[in-house]
Amino acid sequence: MSLDGEPCWIQLTTDDVDMAISFYGDLFGWSAGEPSEEHQGYRMFFRGDQPVAGLVPTPDGISPSWSVFLATTDLAATLERATAAGGRVLIETWPVGDLGSFAELVDPAGAAIGAWQADTFAGFAVRNQDNAPAWFETLSTRYDETVAFYRDAFGWDTHIMSDTPQFRYTTLGRDQNARAGIMDATALLGDQPSRWQVYLQVADCDETVARAVSVGGELVRAAEDTPYGRMATLTDPGGVQFCVMRANW
């Protein structure tokens, strides 16, 4: 069970479900479950027999994207705190059978974030292993307000990892126990809106990039070494951006 405020699920909304199943299956060895007629064709991606992500056709008016959900044990209270902290509710509490309930919010910088209150389904069953979710961060153009929002709305135990003019970054949890991050991305984003982004762990970053391009993906940011591992940014054939990393942990 994920702790309150911790990322517990990722979800791909896409204009082309068949393409997504083929692309992510080729890249990560994922399989896709059957669509749920009750829940707008929702599927799950599986790594072996372990659920790692959701897959849903893009609703009208929504741009295709990868999104992140944070765990909460009291969704109603989280929504109240989020509104008081400068956020806005996009989708009110929505029960998903006996699995749990979700809501979707926008933080003060305009980045969309989901909240999930588990019943029988806690979220992804594996993390920080090859071909599974590894890291989650929001690139924010309103850094200070965003840090305060996740602290106040989701109860984040925030720790400043870096506070230089070149790099401002706060994490949920400290050092090796960090579980998500907030980056001051004002210079990086330019005219782009604030957003959450997902990192998927791989055994070989460069080989994964080459394979992604060979099956229709595009390279956005070439693989580079960082203190936390070798990372690259890609888009799938539908234009949805995601990151891959060979982590140092």
Steps between C-alpha positions, in 0.01 A plus 500: 500500500635841404544769762281810491619734227726242336466424127302178469389482136575633154259519210530553128221674313543451128325562170612158374465213747620233256813703424571543872459129571740415218758770579525452876478124457799508263694740721437364849349157447168614645173328421157664511193369677151497357315835473234580758169587335382648830795739522537648150719225361755524781777240493803419708854442382670203668866418556465123514198460725559827686300815418731794422286762323158591367397552138190689391375659174538878509179669618366792300682823576795329669850487352669157489751465782653290773357599838585427863271410789587560866366279777263629765312329780235775506418630156233747615739662748775513236271686260406749771864562587596524133240767432607695809863477384432658161415195292192436290294181472453376143320173574321450830513169687431215258458144637653219292308195617664339801848609388488847654413860409686769314487874435703726275638839598706785363775636725572877529743485206240335275639145505236226511533239777280209599407382849418138575333357811551125489250235597608164352752648253800689637662591167807375318636181647864559411729805494871572456554186295569466129196575282307651790431851634805653666464874562236772483547875499309815424667765288361821646498864397377599848744308711445643848121479474523147364719380786254647750206342315629142514608546861162636606262305274670159496704515820839482329803482725694748285880520488706751303742305283647805325439873532738674263401750230578232241314211662217511757356161590293366790423134569236299678720322754874538536798358311460127432147510640385770257195393301413798276625847418412861416729693267510874438471464123427860406803526272470144369133519402496841336150535354403141585255445786600343830457123504575175675732257327567129540831312493505130415800293607690301238803273494675697225397859428673528161369167375147595608525832316615328182220244524238768568603694190497180294134435588371851437603706802696825481795622704438828683808512723798277435622261767731664751669404824378667819579442868185285514551289189499517121180661368330587173169653395285352223156525348292202393357490144198695625719788621471424874818579689666276759847444643714190536783455746765254601501589868801500731304369795 
